[in-house]
Amino acid sequence: MHGMPDPLGGDGLFAVSTPKLDLRQAQALAAEVYGIDSRATVLSSERDQNFRLDGRDGGTYVLKVTHPAEDPGVTDFQTQAQLHLMRAQPALPVPGILPTRSGESIHWREVGAGGLRQAVRLITFLPGVPLYKVARSARQRQALGGALARFDQALAGFSHAHSNHRLLWDIQHVSQLRPLLALVEDGPRRALATQFLDHYEQATAQRVAGLRRQVIHNDLNAYNVLVDEHDTERVTAILDFGDMVEAPLVNDLAVACAYQLADAPDPLATALDCVRAYHRVLPLTEAEAGVLPDLIAARLLITVLITGWRARQHPENSAYILRNNALSWTGLHRLAALPRGQAEHTVLEAIGGEPENHHE
């Protein structure tokens, strides 16, 4: 989940300090609000607090406690989207939201003085291993593309007053990160990043302007996907709705592909498994497919700029913050080295006909 601070300015969402719940308080909250007697353990999170609850009833749950600085409207947007997914596509591998004892989807908890409130939600715990911990394969990438397409299909038609909230990691607003170029010290790297940002502003923005839009997940990285422990080519969960936003639909696929690139002369070789599977479930237009490589590059650019900046601000947490940084720079170098137009041609060719030997 990524908030909307001002690049190089105040970092409001992270700056507001709030008393953290301890395990005993989390257990008491779950008992009081949800009627669940459980044992709590901490799950890692950059900004919010997440607890795994093992209930005496044998059930396993996740208690999510948001940062009080998060806009309540945005919290409601994410929650309503999750409820919509549960109704529209019950078979989707997404966590379910469980109601409070009084039937609410969100419990608002008072925090200290000054009327600050934070949202508390209880969701079902889905089993699986995070994607970043297992070996990659073509069938796994196909499963990922198919799962994301079904996710996006289920969200088609969903709307909310806060679906256009401003988000730091939103490809649509990559221009807001221009001040962060100054923090890229290495000369060639800064030149590369500047080149990609200029290209987005001068060409890509215009190409996406007329494409279909809807609410998307917007953060399908390897930390937000779980796969079956015994069959790592089966997706068991799509997690973390903290970056959801209304955007061009193809942006969702671009974000997913940015984490599925090959460190090879053709960096898209592996990502195309994901693209073909997505296209089989939710067909892309030629315009969407054609602009996909530029959108993948824009997501890589966002990753290197934001993580580089945030690692300077929080050196004590830099290893976690920079976990996707090196791969993203590699992806940018690989894409920049391709002959002009080749990436676009590769994607269009990949979806041109039903490829052989591809079964989900």
C-alpha positions in Angstrom: 0.0 0.0 0.0 1.5 3.3 -1.0 0.2 6.7 0.1 0.3 10.1 -1.6 3.1 12.2 -0.1 4.6 15.1 -2.0 7.9 14.0 -3.7 10.7 15.8 -2.0 8.2 17.6 0.2 6.4 16.5 3.4 5.7 12.8 3.7 2.5 13.2 5.6 1.1 9.7 5.5 4.2 8.2 7.0 4.9 11.1 9.3 1.8 10.9 11.5 2.9 8.8 14.4 0.3 6.6 16.0 0.4 4.3 19.0 0.8 0.7 17.8 -1.4 -2.1 18.9 0.3 -4.9 20.8 -0.7 -8.5 20.5 -2.8 -8.4 23.6 -4.7 -5.4 22.3 -5.2 -7.0 18.9 -6.7 -10.1 20.6 -9.0 -7.9 22.8 -10.1 -5.9 19.8 -11.0 -9.1 17.8 -12.9 -10.4 20.7 -14.8 -7.2 21.4 -15.6 -6.2 17.8 -15.9 -9.6 16.1 -16.6 -12.0 18.9 -13.5 -14.0 18.0 -11.4 -15.6 20.7 -7.9 -15.9 19.1 -4.1 -15.9 19.4 -2.5 -13.0 17.4 0.8 -12.9 15.6 2.3 -9.9 13.7 2.3 -9.9 9.9 4.8 -7.5 8.3 3.5 -4.2 6.8 5.1 -1.0 5.7 2.6 1.4 7.2 -0.6 -0.3 8.5 -0.7 -3.0 11.2 -1.7 -6.5 10.2 -2.2 -9.4 12.6 -2.8 -13.1 11.9 -5.5 -14.4 14.2 -5.7 -18.1 15.0 -9.2 -18.5 16.4 -10.1 -21.0 19.1 -12.9 -22.0 16.6 -10.2 -23.3 14.2 -10.6 -20.4 11.8 -7.7 -18.2 10.6 -8.2 -14.5 10.0 -6.2 -11.3 9.3 -7.0 -8.2 11.4 -6.1 -5.1 9.4 -5.6 -1.8 11.2 -5.0 1.1 8.9 -2.8 4.1 9.6 -5.0 7.0 10.9 -3.7 9.4 8.2 -5.4 7.3 5.5 -8.4 9.1 4.0 -11.6 7.4 5.3 -13.1 7.8 1.8 -10.2 5.8 0.3 -10.6 3.1 2.9 -14.3 2.8 2.0 -13.4 2.7 -1.7 -11.0 -0.2 -1.2 -13.5 -2.0 1.1 -16.4 -1.6 -1.3 -14.3 -2.9 -4.2 -13.4 -6.0 -2.2 -17.1 -6.5 -1.3 -18.0 -6.1 -5.0 -15.4 -8.7 -6.0 -16.8 -11.1 -3.5 -20.3 -10.7 -4.9 -19.4 -10.5 -8.6 -16.9 -13.4 -8.7 -17.1 -15.6 -5.6 -14.5 -18.1 -7.0 -11.8 -15.4 -7.3 -8.8 -15.9 -5.1 -9.3 -12.8 -3.0 -9.8 -12.5 0.8 -13.3 -12.1 2.0 -14.3 -9.3 4.4 -16.1 -10.4 7.6 -18.7 -8.3 9.3 -18.4 -6.9 12.9 -20.9 -8.2 15.5 -23.1 -5.3 14.5 -22.9 -6.1 10.8 -20.4 -3.4 9.6 -17.7 -4.0 7.1 -15.4 -1.5 8.7 -15.0 -0.8 12.4 -13.8 2.8 13.1 -11.6 2.9 16.2 -10.8 6.2 18.0 -7.1 6.8 18.3 -5.9 9.2 21.1 -7.0 12.8 21.3 -8.0 15.1 18.4 -10.7 12.9 16.9 -8.3 10.7 14.9 -9.9 7.4 13.8 -8.5 4.3 12.1 -10.2 1.6 10.2 -10.2 -1.9 11.5 -11.2 -4.8 9.1 -11.3 -8.5 9.5 -10.6 -10.6 6.4 -10.3 -14.3 5.7 -6.8 -15.8 5.7 -6.0 -17.5 2.4 -3.3 -20.2 2.5 -0.3 -20.1 0.1 3.3 -19.1 -0.3 4.3 -15.6 -1.6 5.2 -15.7 -5.2 8.6 -14.2 -4.6 9.6 -17.2 -2.6 9.1 -19.8 -5.3 10.7 -20.7 -8.7 9.1 -19.0 -11.7 7.6 -20.9 -14.7 5.7 -20.2 -17.9 2.6 -22.0 -16.6 2.8 -19.9 -13.4 2.9 -16.7 -15.4 -0.1 -17.9 -17.4 -2.0 -18.6 -14.2 -1.1 -15.1 -13.0 -2.3 -13.4 -16.3 -5.6 -15.4 -16.2 -6.2 -14.6 -12.6 -5.6 -10.9 -13.1 -7.9 -10.8 -16.2 -10.7 -12.4 -14.1 -10.1 -10.0 -11.3 -10.4 -7.0 -13.8 -13.5 -8.6 -15.4 -15.2 -8.8 -12.0 -14.4 -5.1 -11.3 -15.8 -3.8 -14.6 -18.7 -1.5 -13.9 -17.7 -0.9 -10.3 -17.5 2.8 -9.3 -16.9 4.8 -6.2 -16.6 8.5 -5.4 -13.0 8.1 -4.3 -11.8 5.8 -7.2 -9.8 8.7 -8.7 -7.8 9.5 -5.5 -4.2 10.6 -6.1 -1.7 7.9 -5.7 2.1 8.1 -5.8 2.4 4.7 -7.7 -0.1 5.6 -10.4 1.4 5.4 -13.9 -1.1 8.2 -15.0 0.7 10.6 -12.7 4.3 9.6 -13.3 5.1 13.3 -14.2 4.7 14.2 -10.5 7.9 12.2 -9.9 10.2 14.4 -12.1 11.7 16.1 -9.0 13.0 12.7 -7.9 15.3 12.5 -11.0 17.7 14.9 -9.1 18.3 12.1 -6.6 19.6 9.6 -9.2 23.3 10.2 -8.7 24.7 7.9 -11.5 25.0 10.0 -14.7 23.9 7.3 -17.2 21.1 6.1 -14.9 19.8 9.6 -14.5 19.9 10.1 -18.3 18.1 6.8 -18.9 15.3 7.7 -16.3 15.0 11.2 -17.9 14.7 9.7 -21.3 11.8 7.4 -20.2 10.0 10.1 -18.4 10.2 12.5 -21.4 8.9 9.7 -23.7 5.9 9.1 -21.4 5.0 12.8 -21.4 5.6 13.3 -25.1 4.1 10.2 -26.5 2.6 7.6 -24.2 0.2 9.9 -22.3 -1.5 10.7 -25.5 -1.7 7.1 -26.6 -3.5 6.0 -23.4 -5.9 9.0 -23.3 -8.7 7.2 -25.2 -8.3 3.7 -23.8 -11.0 2.0 -21.7 -10.8 2.8 -18.0 -12.0 1.1 -14.8 -10.9 0.4 -11.2 -7.8 -1.8 -11.3 -5.6 -3.6 -8.7 -2.6 -1.6 -9.7 0.1 -3.5 -7.7 0.3 -7.2 -8.8 3.9 -7.7 -7.6 5.3 -10.9 -6.3 4.7 -9.9 -2.7 0.9 -9.5 -3.3 0.3 -13.0 -4.9 0.2 -16.3 -3.1 0.5 -19.7 -4.8 -0.3 -23.2 -3.7 2.5 -24.6 -1.6 2.4 -28.0 -3.5 1.4 -26.6 -6.9 3.2 -23.3 -7.3 1.6 -22.8 -10.7 -1.8 -22.3 -9.0 -2.7 -18.8 -7.7 -4.4 -19.0 -4.3 -4.6 -15.3 -3.4 -4.4 -11.8 -4.8 -3.8 -9.6 -1.8 -3.5 -5.9 -0.9 -6.0 -3.5 -2.4 -4.2 -0.4 -1.1 -3.1 0.8 -4.5 -6.5 0.4 -6.3 -7.4 3.3 -8.5 -9.4 4.1 -11.6 -7.1 4.0 -14.6 -6.6 2.7 -18.1 -7.4 -1.0 -17.8 -4.1 -2.0 -19.6 -2.1 -0.3 -16.7 -3.0 -3.3 -14.5 -1.4 -5.7 -16.9 1.6 -3.4 -17.3 2.2 -3.4 -13.6 2.0 -7.2 -13.4 4.4 -7.5 -16.4 6.9 -5.2 -14.9 7.6 -7.9 -12.3 7.7 -10.7 -14.8 10.5 -9.5 -17.1 13.5 -11.6 -18.3 17.1 -10.5 -17.8 17.7 -11.3 -21.5 18.1 -9.4 -24.7 14.3 -9.6 -25.1 13.1 -8.7 -21.6 9.5 -9.3 -22.6 10.0 -13.0 -23.5 8.7 -14.1 -20.1 6.1 -11.4 -19.6 4.4 -12.5 -22.8 3.2 -15.7 -21.0 1.2 -13.4 -18.7 0.0 -11.2 -21.6 -1.3 -14.1 -23.7 -3.2 -15.6 -20.8 -4.7 -12.3 -19.8 -5.7 -11.7 -23.5 -7.4 -15.1 -23.7 -9.7 -14.2 -20.8 -10.1 -10.4 -21.4 -9.1 -9.5 -25.0 -6.9 -6.4 -25.4 -7.5 -4.0 -28.2 -4.6 -3.4 -30.6 -4.1 0.1 -29.1 -3.8 -1.4 -25.6 -1.4 -4.1 -26.6 0.7 -1.6 -28.6 1.2 0.8 -25.7 1.9 -2.0 -23.2 5.7 -1.9 -23.4 5.8 1.9 -22.8 3.5 1.4 -19.7 5.7 -1.4 -18.4 8.7 1.0 -18.7 6.7 3.7 -16.9 6.1 1.3 -14.0 9.8 0.4 -13.8 10.6 4.1 -13.8 8.2 4.7 -10.9 9.8 1.8 -9.0 13.4 3.0 -9.3 12.5 6.7 -8.5 10.3 6.1 -5.5 12.3 3.3 -3.9 15.6 5.2 -4.4 14.0 8.3 -2.8 12.4 6.4 0.1 15.5 4.4 0.9 17.4 7.7 1.4 14.7 8.8 3.8 14.6 5.5 5.7 18.1 3.9 5.5 17.2 1.6 8.4 14.5 0.0 6.1 16.4 0.3 2.8 16.8 -3.4 2.1 13.0 -3.9 2.1 12.3 -0.7 0.2 14.9 -1.5 -2.5 13.8 -5.1 -3.0 12.6 -4.5 -6.6 15.0 -1.6 -7.4 17.9 -3.5 -9.1 15.6 -5.7 -11.3 13.7 -2.5 -12.3 16.9 -0.8 -13.5 17.8 -3.9 -15.4 14.4 -3.9 -17.1 14.8 -0.3 -18.1 18.3 -0.9 -19.6 17.0 -4.0 -21.5 14.0 -2.1 -22.9 16.1 0.9 -23.9 18.5 -1.4 -25.8 15.7 -2.8 -28.0 15.5 -1.5 -31.6 12.8 1.1 -32.0 9.3 -0.4 -32.3 10.5 -4.0 -31.6 8.8 -4.3 -28.1 5.4 -3.1 -29.5 5.7 -5.5 -32.5 6.6 -8.4 -30.1 3.4 -7.8 -28.0 1.1 -7.4 -31.0 2.5 -10.5 -32.6 2.0 -12.5 -29.3 -1.7 -11.7 -29.2 -2.2 -11.8 -33.0 -3.3 -15.4 -33.0 -4.1 -18.1 -30.4 -0.5 -19.4 -29.7 0.0 -23.1 -29.7 1.0 -25.2 -26.7 -0.5 -22.7 -24.2 -3.0 -24.2 -21.8 -3.8 -22.9 -18.4 
